[in-house]
Amino acid sequence: MDTSSVELILFLLFIILSGFLTASEIAISSFGDNKIEELKEKKDKLFSIFESIRDNPEELFGTIKLMNTVSIIISSMVGFHFSQLRLYPQLVNSGSTFLQENGVIISFIISLLVISTIVLIFTLLIPKAIGFKFADRLGRLSVKILMPFSGIFKYPVRFISFLSNLFLIPFKEKTNFSQTRPSEDEILGIISNGVKSGTIDETEQEIIENIFEFNDLKANEVMVPRIDMIAVDLDDEREVIIKEILRTGHSLIPAFRESPDNIIGVLHTKDFTRSFIEKKNYSLQSLIRPAYFIPETKLISEVLKEMQQMGERLAVVTDEYGGTEGLITMEDILEEIVGELKDKTKKEIVEYAKLPDDKYYVLGSMSIDDFNETFNFMLPESDEYNTVAGFIAMNSGKILNTGESYEFEGLKFELIKKIRQKMVQFKVYSDEKEFRENEIETSSEGVED
Protein backbone atom coordinates (compact mmCIF):
# COMPACT_ATOMS: atom_id res chain seq x y z
CA MET A 1 0.00 0.00 0.00
CA ASP A 2 1.54 3.32 -1.09
CA THR A 3 1.71 6.53 0.93
CA SER A 4 -1.20 8.14 -0.90
CA SER A 5 -3.54 5.30 -0.04
CA VAL A 6 -2.53 5.45 3.62
CA GLU A 7 -3.13 9.22 3.73
CA LEU A 8 -6.53 8.85 2.09
CA ILE A 9 -7.60 6.13 4.53
CA LEU A 10 -6.38 8.15 7.52
CA PHE A 11 -8.21 11.21 6.24
CA LEU A 12 -11.50 9.32 5.87
CA LEU A 13 -11.14 7.53 9.23
CA PHE A 14 -10.55 10.71 11.21
CA ILE A 15 -13.35 12.52 9.36
CA ILE A 16 -15.73 9.71 10.32
CA LEU A 17 -14.45 9.69 13.91
CA SER A 18 -14.90 13.44 14.23
CA GLY A 19 -18.43 13.24 12.80
CA PHE A 20 -19.30 10.46 15.25
CA LEU A 21 -17.98 12.46 18.20
CA THR A 22 -19.94 15.59 17.20
CA ALA A 23 -23.19 13.65 16.79
CA SER A 24 -22.55 11.75 20.05
CA GLU A 25 -22.00 14.93 22.06
CA ILE A 26 -25.35 16.32 20.91
CA ALA A 27 -27.15 13.01 21.47
CA ILE A 28 -25.75 12.50 24.98
CA SER A 29 -26.51 16.13 25.89
CA SER A 30 -30.17 15.50 25.04
CA PHE A 31 -30.48 13.16 28.04
CA GLY A 32 -31.65 15.71 30.57
CA ASP A 33 -33.24 15.13 33.96
CA ASN A 34 -36.58 14.01 32.51
CA LYS A 35 -35.05 11.37 30.25
CA ILE A 36 -32.80 10.11 33.01
CA GLU A 37 -35.79 9.78 35.34
CA GLU A 38 -37.57 7.77 32.65
CA LEU A 39 -34.58 5.41 32.49
CA LYS A 40 -34.80 5.03 36.26
CA GLU A 41 -38.52 4.22 36.15
CA LYS A 42 -37.94 1.64 33.42
CA LYS A 43 -35.01 0.19 35.39
CA ASP A 44 -32.81 0.66 32.34
CA LYS A 45 -29.20 -0.50 32.74
CA LEU A 46 -27.98 2.79 31.30
CA PHE A 47 -29.55 4.78 34.12
CA SER A 48 -26.47 4.59 36.34
CA ILE A 49 -24.20 5.70 33.47
CA PHE A 50 -26.30 8.73 32.55
CA GLU A 51 -26.74 9.59 36.22
CA SER A 52 -22.97 9.66 36.67
CA ILE A 53 -22.64 11.86 33.57
CA ARG A 54 -25.25 14.25 34.97
CA ASP A 55 -23.42 14.46 38.30
CA ASN A 56 -19.96 14.84 36.73
CA PRO A 57 -20.26 15.76 33.04
CA GLU A 58 -16.88 17.43 32.61
CA GLU A 59 -14.76 14.31 32.13
CA LEU A 60 -16.89 12.74 29.39
CA PHE A 61 -17.59 15.94 27.47
CA GLY A 62 -14.00 17.09 27.92
CA THR A 63 -12.86 13.75 26.48
CA ILE A 64 -15.22 14.08 23.52
CA LYS A 65 -14.01 17.61 22.76
CA LEU A 66 -10.35 16.62 23.09
CA MET A 67 -10.73 13.60 20.81
CA ASN A 68 -12.78 15.63 18.33
CA THR A 69 -10.23 18.45 18.20
CA VAL A 70 -7.37 16.04 17.61
CA SER A 71 -9.38 14.20 14.93
CA ILE A 72 -10.16 17.42 13.05
CA ILE A 73 -6.53 18.57 13.20
CA ILE A 74 -5.17 15.24 11.93
CA SER A 75 -7.78 14.89 9.18
CA SER A 76 -7.14 18.47 8.03
CA MET A 77 -3.37 18.06 7.97
CA VAL A 78 -3.47 14.72 6.19
CA GLY A 79 -6.14 15.84 3.74
CA PHE A 80 -4.31 19.07 2.97
CA HIS A 81 -1.03 17.24 2.38
CA PHE A 82 -2.74 14.65 0.18
CA SER A 83 -4.43 17.37 -1.87
CA GLN A 84 -1.26 19.42 -2.26
CA LEU A 85 0.78 16.45 -3.49
CA ARG A 86 -1.83 15.61 -6.14
CA LEU A 87 -2.70 19.11 -7.27
CA TYR A 88 0.65 20.91 -7.44
CA PRO A 89 2.35 18.58 -10.02
CA GLN A 90 -0.70 18.88 -12.29
CA LEU A 91 -0.50 22.66 -12.21
CA VAL A 92 3.25 22.64 -12.94
CA ASN A 93 2.77 20.27 -15.87
CA SER A 94 -0.29 22.06 -17.22
CA GLY A 95 1.70 24.00 -19.82
CA SER A 96 0.33 27.33 -18.57
CA THR A 97 2.99 29.82 -17.56
CA PHE A 98 0.64 31.46 -15.06
CA LEU A 99 -0.21 28.15 -13.37
CA GLN A 100 3.44 27.09 -13.33
CA GLU A 101 4.60 30.34 -11.73
CA ASN A 102 1.78 30.45 -9.16
CA GLY A 103 1.30 26.72 -8.66
CA VAL A 104 2.18 26.76 -4.96
CA ILE A 105 -0.27 29.53 -4.10
CA ILE A 106 -3.08 28.19 -6.29
CA SER A 107 -2.73 24.63 -5.01
CA PHE A 108 -2.66 25.98 -1.44
CA ILE A 109 -5.88 27.97 -1.90
CA ILE A 110 -7.74 25.17 -3.67
CA SER A 111 -6.63 22.56 -1.12
CA LEU A 112 -7.63 24.86 1.73
CA LEU A 113 -11.09 25.48 0.30
CA VAL A 114 -11.75 21.84 -0.54
CA ILE A 115 -10.55 20.39 2.77
CA SER A 116 -12.29 23.11 4.82
CA THR A 117 -15.57 22.42 3.02
CA ILE A 118 -15.29 18.66 3.55
CA VAL A 119 -14.40 19.06 7.23
CA LEU A 120 -17.23 21.56 7.84
CA ILE A 121 -19.88 19.40 6.17
CA PHE A 122 -18.85 15.97 7.44
CA THR A 123 -17.62 16.82 10.95
CA LEU A 124 -20.15 19.49 11.92
CA LEU A 125 -23.24 20.10 9.79
CA ILE A 126 -24.30 16.54 8.94
CA PRO A 127 -23.32 15.07 12.36
CA LYS A 128 -25.30 17.78 14.19
CA ALA A 129 -28.41 17.01 12.17
CA ILE A 130 -27.97 13.29 12.80
CA GLY A 131 -27.37 13.91 16.51
CA PHE A 132 -30.66 15.77 16.85
CA LYS A 133 -32.60 13.36 14.64
CA PHE A 134 -31.49 10.14 16.34
CA ALA A 135 -30.66 11.54 19.77
CA ASP A 136 -32.12 8.71 21.80
CA ARG A 137 -30.68 5.75 19.92
CA LEU A 138 -27.32 7.38 19.21
CA GLY A 139 -26.99 8.59 22.80
CA ARG A 140 -27.54 5.10 24.20
CA LEU A 141 -25.02 3.60 21.76
CA SER A 142 -22.29 6.22 21.96
CA VAL A 143 -22.27 6.48 25.74
CA LYS A 144 -21.26 2.81 25.97
CA ILE A 145 -18.40 3.38 23.53
CA LEU A 146 -17.11 6.66 24.92
CA MET A 147 -17.32 6.15 28.68
CA PRO A 148 -14.15 3.97 28.80
CA PHE A 149 -12.22 6.71 26.96
CA SER A 150 -13.20 9.28 29.61
CA GLY A 151 -11.12 7.25 32.09
CA ILE A 152 -8.15 7.16 29.72
CA PHE A 153 -8.22 10.89 28.92
CA LYS A 154 -9.27 12.01 32.39
CA TYR A 155 -5.91 13.50 33.38
CA PRO A 156 -5.15 15.25 30.06
CA VAL A 157 -8.62 16.83 30.24
CA ARG A 158 -7.99 18.03 33.79
CA PHE A 159 -4.61 19.47 32.81
CA ILE A 160 -6.08 21.33 29.82
CA SER A 161 -8.91 22.62 32.04
CA PHE A 162 -6.34 23.82 34.61
CA LEU A 163 -4.33 25.73 31.98
CA SER A 164 -7.48 27.25 30.52
CA ASN A 165 -8.68 28.39 33.94
CA LEU A 166 -5.38 30.20 34.50
CA PHE A 167 -6.04 32.35 31.44
CA LEU A 168 -9.64 32.94 32.51
CA ILE A 169 -8.75 34.29 35.97
CA PRO A 170 -8.87 37.96 34.81
CA PHE A 171 -12.37 37.35 33.40
CA LYS A 172 -13.60 35.56 36.55
CA GLU A 173 -14.77 32.59 34.47
CA LYS A 174 -14.02 28.87 34.45
CA THR A 175 -13.69 26.31 31.71
CA ASN A 176 -16.87 24.38 31.11
CA PHE A 177 -16.83 21.46 28.67
CA SER A 178 -20.37 20.28 29.28
CA GLN A 179 -22.39 23.46 28.80
CA THR A 180 -22.62 26.18 26.23
CA ARG A 181 -24.22 29.58 26.56
CA PRO A 182 -26.20 30.15 23.38
CA SER A 183 -26.95 33.73 22.48
CA GLU A 184 -30.48 35.10 22.33
CA ASP A 185 -30.32 35.11 18.52
CA GLU A 186 -29.27 31.44 18.49
CA ILE A 187 -32.17 30.45 20.73
CA LEU A 188 -34.64 32.44 18.62
CA GLY A 189 -33.18 30.77 15.53
CA ILE A 190 -33.83 27.35 17.04
CA ILE A 191 -37.39 28.40 17.87
CA SER A 192 -37.91 29.67 14.32
CA ASN A 193 -36.69 26.36 12.90
CA GLY A 194 -39.04 24.56 15.29
CA VAL A 195 -41.97 26.54 13.92
CA LYS A 196 -40.99 25.69 10.35
CA SER A 197 -40.71 21.98 11.18
CA GLY A 198 -44.03 22.00 13.05
CA THR A 199 -42.65 21.02 16.48
CA ILE A 200 -43.41 24.48 17.89
CA ASP A 201 -46.57 26.42 17.09
CA GLU A 202 -46.66 30.14 16.39
CA THR A 203 -48.32 31.00 19.70
CA GLU A 204 -45.47 29.36 21.61
CA GLN A 205 -42.97 31.20 19.42
CA GLU A 206 -44.65 34.54 20.12
CA ILE A 207 -44.62 33.95 23.89
CA ILE A 208 -40.93 32.97 23.90
CA GLU A 209 -39.99 36.01 21.81
CA ASN A 210 -42.04 38.23 24.11
CA ILE A 211 -40.18 36.86 27.13
CA PHE A 212 -36.84 37.92 25.61
CA GLU A 213 -38.23 41.41 24.91
CA PHE A 214 -39.83 41.53 28.35
CA ASN A 215 -36.52 41.88 30.19
CA ASP A 216 -35.72 45.10 28.31
CA LEU A 217 -39.09 46.82 28.83
CA LYS A 218 -39.45 49.76 31.19
CA ALA A 219 -42.54 50.89 33.07
CA ASN A 220 -43.23 53.86 30.80
CA GLU A 221 -43.36 51.54 27.77
CA VAL A 222 -46.09 49.36 29.26
CA MET A 223 -48.15 51.70 31.43
CA VAL A 224 -51.59 53.08 30.74
CA PRO A 225 -50.70 56.78 30.28
CA ARG A 226 -52.10 59.39 32.63
CA ILE A 227 -54.35 60.82 29.91
CA ASP A 228 -56.02 57.42 29.56
CA MET A 229 -56.00 56.57 33.27
CA ILE A 230 -59.26 56.09 35.18
CA ALA A 231 -59.15 57.46 38.74
CA VAL A 232 -61.55 58.98 41.27
CA ASP A 233 -61.26 62.33 43.03
CA LEU A 234 -62.04 61.92 46.72
CA ASP A 235 -63.07 65.58 46.84
CA ASP A 236 -66.02 64.86 44.55
CA GLU A 237 -69.50 64.17 45.87
CA ARG A 238 -69.98 60.59 47.07
CA GLU A 239 -72.69 59.98 44.44
CA VAL A 240 -70.32 61.07 41.66
CA ILE A 241 -67.61 58.74 42.91
CA ILE A 242 -70.04 55.82 43.21
CA LYS A 243 -71.31 56.37 39.66
CA GLU A 244 -67.74 56.44 38.35
CA ILE A 245 -66.89 53.22 40.18
CA LEU A 246 -69.97 51.48 38.81
CA ARG A 247 -69.42 52.85 35.30
CA THR A 248 -65.84 51.69 34.89
CA GLY A 249 -66.30 48.14 36.17
CA HIS A 250 -62.65 48.02 37.28
CA SER A 251 -61.69 46.09 40.40
CA LEU A 252 -58.91 48.57 41.28
CA ILE A 253 -59.16 52.34 40.92
CA PRO A 254 -56.54 54.91 42.00
CA ALA A 255 -57.90 57.65 44.26
CA PHE A 256 -56.53 61.21 44.45
CA ARG A 257 -57.21 64.61 45.93
CA GLU A 258 -57.07 67.85 43.91
CA SER A 259 -54.90 66.35 41.14
CA PRO A 260 -53.89 62.92 39.77
CA ASP A 261 -50.36 63.91 40.80
CA ASN A 262 -51.53 63.48 44.38
CA ILE A 263 -52.52 59.80 44.45
CA ILE A 264 -53.75 58.94 47.96
CA GLY A 265 -54.11 55.22 47.43
CA VAL A 266 -56.05 52.54 45.60
CA LEU A 267 -59.72 51.75 46.03
CA HIS A 268 -60.59 48.04 45.82
CA THR A 269 -64.13 48.03 44.52
CA LYS A 270 -64.90 44.76 46.29
CA ASP A 271 -64.29 46.57 49.61
CA PHE A 272 -66.61 49.33 48.47
CA THR A 273 -69.30 46.86 47.40
CA ARG A 274 -69.09 44.96 50.67
CA SER A 275 -69.35 48.15 52.74
CA PHE A 276 -72.15 49.45 50.55
CA ILE A 277 -74.20 46.28 51.15
CA GLU A 278 -73.42 45.79 54.84
CA LYS A 279 -73.85 49.34 56.20
CA LYS A 280 -75.08 52.72 55.16
CA ASN A 281 -72.58 54.92 56.98
CA TYR A 282 -69.01 54.45 55.81
CA SER A 283 -66.13 56.63 54.72
CA LEU A 284 -64.52 56.16 51.29
CA GLN A 285 -61.25 57.27 52.85
CA SER A 286 -61.37 54.22 55.15
CA LEU A 287 -61.57 51.93 52.13
CA ILE A 288 -58.44 53.32 50.48
CA ARG A 289 -55.40 51.04 50.57
CA PRO A 290 -51.81 52.30 50.20
CA ALA A 291 -50.64 52.71 46.61
CA TYR A 292 -47.54 51.03 45.20
CA PHE A 293 -45.40 53.64 43.40
CA ILE A 294 -42.68 52.90 40.86
CA PRO A 295 -40.40 55.16 38.77
CA GLU A 296 -41.11 55.28 35.05
CA THR A 297 -37.64 53.89 34.24
CA LYS A 298 -38.01 50.75 36.37
CA LEU A 299 -37.71 47.48 34.45
CA ILE A 300 -40.98 45.58 34.10
CA SER A 301 -39.28 42.33 35.12
CA GLU A 302 -38.42 43.95 38.48
CA VAL A 303 -41.94 45.38 38.80
CA LEU A 304 -43.47 41.95 38.25
CA LYS A 305 -41.22 40.37 40.88
CA GLU A 306 -42.03 43.05 43.45
CA MET A 307 -45.77 42.90 42.73
CA GLN A 308 -45.69 39.12 43.26
CA GLN A 309 -43.80 39.47 46.53
CA MET A 310 -46.01 42.28 47.84
CA GLY A 311 -49.30 40.90 46.58
CA GLU A 312 -49.97 44.06 44.56
CA ARG A 313 -52.06 44.13 41.39
CA LEU A 314 -51.68 47.80 40.47
CA ALA A 315 -48.72 50.15 40.44
CA VAL A 316 -48.72 53.94 40.00
CA VAL A 317 -45.95 55.12 37.65
CA THR A 318 -44.25 58.39 38.60
CA ASP A 319 -41.80 60.69 36.84
CA GLU A 320 -38.56 62.06 38.28
CA TYR A 321 -40.44 64.82 40.08
CA GLY A 322 -42.99 62.50 41.68
CA GLY A 323 -45.80 63.42 39.29
CA THR A 324 -48.14 60.69 38.05
CA GLU A 325 -47.24 59.36 34.60
CA GLY A 326 -49.71 56.49 34.45
CA LEU A 327 -50.46 53.12 35.98
CA ILE A 328 -49.66 49.47 35.40
CA THR A 329 -51.77 46.48 36.36
CA MET A 330 -50.78 42.85 36.56
CA GLU A 331 -52.92 42.30 33.47
CA ASP A 332 -50.86 44.87 31.52
CA ILE A 333 -47.68 43.03 32.44
CA LEU A 334 -49.07 39.61 31.49
CA GLU A 335 -50.22 41.01 28.14
CA GLU A 336 -46.60 41.76 27.33
CA ILE A 337 -45.92 38.01 27.49
CA VAL A 338 -49.07 36.25 26.29
CA GLY A 339 -50.66 38.98 24.20
CA GLU A 340 -53.87 40.90 24.66
CA LEU A 341 -56.28 39.36 27.17
CA LYS A 342 -59.98 39.37 26.40
CA ASP A 343 -62.49 40.11 29.15
CA LYS A 344 -65.90 38.50 28.72
CA THR A 345 -67.41 40.87 31.28
CA LYS A 346 -66.63 43.89 29.12
CA LYS A 347 -68.98 45.12 26.45
CA GLU A 348 -68.09 44.38 22.89
CA ILE A 349 -65.21 46.58 21.81
CA VAL A 350 -66.02 49.16 19.14
CA GLU A 351 -63.38 50.58 16.89
CA TYR A 352 -63.76 54.24 17.80
CA ALA A 353 -65.40 56.51 20.38
CA LYS A 354 -65.98 60.22 20.73
CA LEU A 355 -64.46 62.09 23.66
CA PRO A 356 -65.95 65.12 25.45
CA ASP A 357 -63.42 67.46 23.79
CA ASP A 358 -64.55 66.33 20.31
CA LYS A 359 -61.46 64.20 19.84
CA TYR A 360 -61.72 60.47 19.13
CA TYR A 361 -60.35 57.22 20.44
CA VAL A 362 -59.51 55.00 17.46
CA LEU A 363 -58.23 51.43 17.63
CA GLY A 364 -55.06 50.69 15.70
CA SER A 365 -56.75 47.59 14.29
CA MET A 366 -59.46 49.67 12.58
CA SER A 367 -59.26 49.11 8.83
CA ILE A 368 -58.40 51.97 6.48
CA ASP A 369 -61.70 51.48 4.63
CA ASP A 370 -63.73 51.72 7.85
CA PHE A 371 -61.79 54.78 9.00
CA ASN A 372 -62.29 56.62 5.72
CA GLU A 373 -65.95 55.69 5.58
CA THR A 374 -66.60 56.61 9.23
CA PHE A 375 -64.81 59.95 9.25
CA ASN A 376 -65.15 60.92 5.59
CA PHE A 377 -61.39 61.18 5.37
CA MET A 378 -59.03 59.74 2.77
CA LEU A 379 -56.12 57.88 4.31
CA PRO A 380 -54.18 56.37 1.39
CA GLU A 381 -54.61 52.63 0.84
CA SER A 382 -51.74 50.27 0.09
CA ASP A 383 -50.94 46.58 -0.28
CA GLU A 384 -48.36 47.07 2.48
CA TYR A 385 -50.97 47.71 5.21
CA ASN A 386 -54.73 47.66 5.81
CA THR A 387 -55.15 49.14 9.31
CA VAL A 388 -54.66 52.53 10.93
CA ALA A 389 -51.66 51.20 12.92
CA GLY A 390 -50.15 49.76 9.76
CA PHE A 391 -50.60 53.05 7.91
CA ILE A 392 -48.85 55.00 10.68
CA ALA A 393 -46.00 52.48 11.03
CA MET A 394 -45.39 52.47 7.28
CA ASN A 395 -45.52 56.24 6.79
CA SER A 396 -43.72 57.28 9.98
CA GLY A 397 -41.09 54.61 9.48
CA LYS A 398 -41.29 53.38 13.06
CA ILE A 399 -43.46 52.03 15.86
CA LEU A 400 -44.52 55.05 17.92
CA ASN A 401 -43.99 55.13 21.68
CA THR A 402 -46.83 56.05 24.00
CA GLY A 403 -47.44 59.82 23.83
CA GLU A 404 -45.83 60.26 20.40
CA SER A 405 -47.85 61.57 17.47
CA TYR A 406 -47.91 61.26 13.69
CA GLU A 407 -49.54 63.95 11.55
CA PHE A 408 -51.04 63.42 8.10
CA GLU A 409 -52.66 66.32 6.20
CA GLY A 410 -53.51 68.16 9.41
CA LEU A 411 -54.84 65.05 11.19
CA LYS A 412 -52.92 64.01 14.31
CA PHE A 413 -52.69 60.43 15.56
CA GLU A 414 -51.46 60.36 19.17
CA LEU A 415 -50.60 56.89 20.50
CA ILE A 416 -52.17 56.37 23.92
CA LYS A 417 -51.85 52.60 24.33
CA LYS A 418 -49.15 50.20 23.22
CA ILE A 419 -48.66 46.48 23.88
CA ARG A 420 -45.11 45.34 23.08
CA GLN A 421 -44.56 46.54 19.51
CA LYS A 422 -48.28 46.79 18.78
CA MET A 423 -49.90 50.22 18.54
CA VAL A 424 -53.29 49.49 20.10
CA GLN A 425 -55.14 52.78 20.53
CA PHE A 426 -54.85 56.34 19.26
CA LYS A 427 -56.34 59.69 20.06
CA VAL A 428 -57.21 61.29 16.72
CA TYR A 429 -57.91 64.99 16.25
CA SER A 430 -57.22 68.01 14.09
CA ASP A 431 -56.32 71.58 15.12
CA GLU A 432 -56.71 72.89 11.59
CA LYS A 433 -60.06 71.61 10.38
CA GLU A 434 -63.22 69.94 11.55
CA PHE A 435 -62.88 66.23 12.16
CA ARG A 436 -65.94 64.18 13.06
CA GLU A 437 -67.77 61.01 12.24
CA ASN A 438 -70.52 60.78 9.64
CA GLU A 439 -73.60 61.41 11.75
CA ILE A 440 -73.14 58.18 13.67
CA GLU A 441 -72.86 58.35 17.43
CA THR A 442 -71.21 55.63 19.46
CA SER A 443 -70.49 55.16 23.14
CA SER A 444 -67.01 55.28 24.63
CA GLU A 445 -67.96 52.46 26.99
CA GLY A 446 -67.02 49.92 24.39
CA VAL A 447 -63.46 51.10 24.00
CA GLU A 448 -60.94 49.02 25.93
CA ASP A 449 -59.21 50.77 28.74
N, C-alpha and C positions, 0 to 999 in steps of 0.2 A: 504494500500500500504506500503510495507516494505521499509527499508532504501536503500537497493540495487536498487530497482526499481526507487526510487527518484534520486539516484546518476546517474543511467544510463540515465534517462530522461534529467537531468540537463546537463550531458556531451554532449548528442546529440544536445540539444537546443543551447548551447553556441558554439558548433562546427559549426552548421548551421548559427548562427548569425555572427560568425567571417568570415565564407566564404562569406556571403552576403555583409558584410562591405568591404572586400577585393575587390570583384568583382565590387561593387558600386563605390569605389574610382577610380578604373581604368576607368570605364565607364563614370563617371562624368568628369574626367580629359580629356577625349577625346573631350569634347565640347570646342574647341578652338574658336578663333575669327571668323573663317570662318563659323563654324556651328552656332554660336550665331547670326551672321548676316543673315544666312538663316532663322533662327527662326523669326527674325525681319521682313524679307521680307514676310514671310508667315503669319505674324500676329499671331504667335503661343502664347498661354497663358503662356507657360513656358519661353518665352523670358526674361521677367522681373526677373525671378528667377535666370536664368543662368547669366544674366547681373550683378546681385548683387553678385553672386559667383565670377565672373571674377574680379569685382572691389574690393572685400574683401574676398579672398578665405580662409584665415587663420582659421576663426571660424568653417566653415563646415568641412574642412579637418582635423583640430585639433580635432574636435568632433569625426569624423570617426576613427582617429588613437587612441584616448583615449578609445572609446568604444571597438575597436578591441583588443587593448592590454588587457583590463580588461577581455574580453571574452576568449581570449587565456589562460590567467592566470587561470581563474576559471575552464575552461574545462580541462586544464592540471592537476590541483590539484585534481579535482573530479575524473577524469579518472584514475589518478595514484592511488588514494586511493581505488577506486573500484577494480582496477586490483590487488593491493597488498592484499586486503582482500580475494579475490578469489584464488589467486595463492599460497600464503604462506601456508595456511592449507593443500593444496594438496601436497606440497613438504614435509611438516613435516610428513604427513601420508603416504608417498610413500613407506616406508620400506627401503629406501636407507640411509645408514649412512651418506654418503657424502651430499646428498640433505638435510637431517635433520640438519646437522651441519652448512651448508652454506645456509640454506633456505632464510634467510633475504637478504643476498647479491644477491643471484640468482634471487629472486623474484623482488628485486629492479632493477637489470639490465634489466630483461625481460620486466618489466612494463615500464621502461624508454624508451626502444627501441620501444615497441609497441605503446605507447601513442605519442611519438615524431613522429613516422612515420605517424600515423593517423592525427595528428595536421598539419604536413607539407603538406600532400597530400590534405586534405579537407579544410584547411584554407588558403592555399597559391597557390599551383600548379594548382589545378582544378579551383578555383575561378578566378585566373588570366587569364586562357585560356577562361573562360566564359565571363569575363569582356571585353576582346578584341573582342571576336566573336560576342557578342550581345551588343556592346557598346551603340548604339543609343537607342534601346528599354529599356535596363536596366538602362541607365542613366536617361531617362525620368521618369521611374517608381521610382527609388531609391531616386531621388532628392526630390520628393514629400514626401516620408516617412521620410527622414533624416533631412530636413530643420527645422522642429519643434524642433528636438533634439539639433540643434546648438544653439538655444536660451536657452535651459535648461543648457547645458554644457559650455556656453560661458565663465563664470567666472572661472570655474576650468581650462579651456584651457588657459586662460590668465595668471592665476597664475603659471601653469606649464611652460608656455613660459617665464615668468619673471624669474623663478628659473633657467631655462636652460640658459637664456641669461647671468645670473650672472657668470656661469661657463665658458661661451664662451668669456668673456671679454678679457682674455689674448690672445686669438686667433683672436680677431677682427672679429668675426662672430656673426650671429644672428640666432635664431631658425626659421626654415621655414617649416611649415607643408605641404604647398601646392606644393612645388617644390622639385625635386630631381636633383642631378647632376650626371648623368650616366657617367661612365668612357668611354674612347675611345674604349676599348675592348668590353664593353657592347653594345655600339652603333653599332660597326662593327658586333657583334653577331646578333643583330636585323636585320641588313642589309642582313647578310648571310641567316638568316631564311626567309627573304622576297624573296630572290632569289630562295630558295628551294620551296617556296609555289607558286611562279609565280607572286607575286605582284610587284616585282622589277626585272628589267632585268639586265643582266650581265654588260651592258655598264654603266648603272646608278651606279651599285655597284663599278665598276672600278673608275669612276669619284669621288665618295664619298671617297673611300680609298685613291685615289691620293691627295684629299684635306687634309686629315689628315697627309699624308707624306709631303705635300707641306710646312707646317709650320716649318718643321725641316731642309729643304734644304738650303744650302748655295750657294753663287754665283759660287764658283769653282766647284760645283757638277753639275751645269746646263750649264755653259758657253761653247761656242765653243772655244776650246783651241787655243792658239796663233799659233801653228804649222798648224792648219787647218783654220786659219782666213784669210779672203780675205780683203786686204787693198791696197791703192794706195800710191806710193811715189811721193810727189809733186816735187821732184827734177828730176824726169824722164821727158823725152820729152813729150810734150802735146799729140802727136799722140799715144805714148805708153799708156798714161793714158786713153785716149779716147777708145782705143781698149780694155783695161782691163775692163772699165766700161760697154762697150757694150757686152763683152764676158760673164761677170758674170750674168748680168740680175737682180742684186740686186737693191733695191730702196734706200738702205742706205749703204754707204761704208766709213769706217774710212780712214782718210788721215794722213800721217806722213811725217816727213823729217828725212833723214839719217837712222833712225831705227824705227821699230814698237814700241819701248819704248818711242818714242817721238811723240805721237799722237797729231796732231794739232787740229783736229776737225772731223766732219762728213760731207761727201758730199751727199746731197740729189740728186739723179740722175734726178729727175723731174726738179729741178732748172737748172741742166746742160743741159737737153734736151731743156728747154724753151729758155735758153740763146743761145744755139747752133742754134736754129731755127730763133730767132728774130734778132740776130746781129752776126757779124763775129768776132769783137774784144771784147774779154772779158777775165777776169783773173780767173783762177780756184780758186785762193786764195780767191777771193771775194764771191765765192759760198760756201765756207766752213762755216758750223755752229758750234758753240761750242759743244764740246763733254761732255757727262755726265759720270763721273768717279765714280766707286764704288770699295770698297775693296773686296778682294776675300772671306772674311769671313762674308760678309753681308748676312743676311737672305733674301731669295727670296721673301717672303711675304712683307718685307719692301721695297725691290726694286720695286715690282709691284705697291705698293701704291705710291711711289715717282714718278715712271714713269707716272702713271695716273695723278697725281697732276701737274707735269711739262710738260705733253704732249710729253714726250720722247718715242721713239720706239727702241732705241738702247743704250746700256750702255757698256762702256769699263771697263773691270775688271783689277784691278791692284794688285800687291803684296805689301808686307810691305815696299819695297824700292821704290815704285812708278813705277816699271817696268810693262809692259803690259803682263797680263796673258792670256787674251782672250776677248771675247765679248759676250754679251747677247742681244737678241732681244725680243720684246714682243711675237713673235711667239714661241721662245724657252720656255718662261715662260708658255704660254698657253698649250704647248705640255705636260708640267708636269701634267696638270690637265685633259685634254681631250684626250691625246694621240697624236701620230704623225699626223701632218696635211699634207694632200696631196696638191700639187700645180699643177693645170692643165697647167700652162704656162711653167712648166719645162719639159725638155725632159724626156723620159721614163728612169727610173732609172735602171742602169745595176748593176750587183752584184760585179764587181771589176773593177779597173782601174789602169793603170801603171803610176807611177810618174817619173819625170825627173831623179831622182837618182836611178832608177831601183828598187825602192820599190813599193809596191802595196797597194792601198786602197781595202779593202774587207769588204763587208757588213756582219754583224753578222748573218743575216737571210739566208746567202748562205748555201745551203745544203752541207753535208759532201761529198756526191757523186759528186756534181758539182765541189767542191773545188779540190778533188783528180783528177778528170778527167781533169780539167783546168790546174792545175799546176803539174801534174804527181807526186803527193805526196800522201803518204798513212797515212792520219789521221785515227785512229781506229774508226770503226763504233760500235754503241751500241743501244740497245732498249731504253736506258735512254735519248738519245738526237738524233737529226738529223740535227742540224745546227752547224756552226762554233762557235756561241756564246754559244750554249748548250754544245759543247765539252769543251770549255774553262772553263765554269762555273763548269762542273762536275769534270774536272781533276784538276783545281786549288782550288776547294773547296769553291769558293766565287765569288761574282760579282765584277769584277775589277772596280776601280775608273779611271777616265780620267787620262791618262799619265802612268798608270801602265801597266806592260807587263807580258806575260806568255810565257815560252819557251818550245818547244817540239821538241826533236831531232834536235837541232840547229836552228829551225825555231822560230822566235820571233813574237808574236802577241801583238802589242801595241794598247791599247784602245784610240781612239781619239774622239769618240763621244758616249755619254751616255744619255738616256732619262729615268728618274726615275731609276728603277732597270733593265733597258733593255740596253744591250751592243749593240749599233747600228752599229758602224763602227770601223774597225781596220786598222792599218798600219802593213803590213806583210813583213818581210824581214829576210835575213840570213847573218850573218857575216862569217860563216864557209864554206858555199858551195853555188853554183849557185842556184838561185831560180827564175824561170820565167815561163810564161805561155807557152802552147803548140802551138807555131807558130800562135797564134790568137791575133791580135791587137784590142784593143778597146779604145774608147775615154774616158777621164776623165770627159767630160762634163756631162755625164749621172749620175755621182755619186752625191748624195745629199750633200749639203753643209750646 
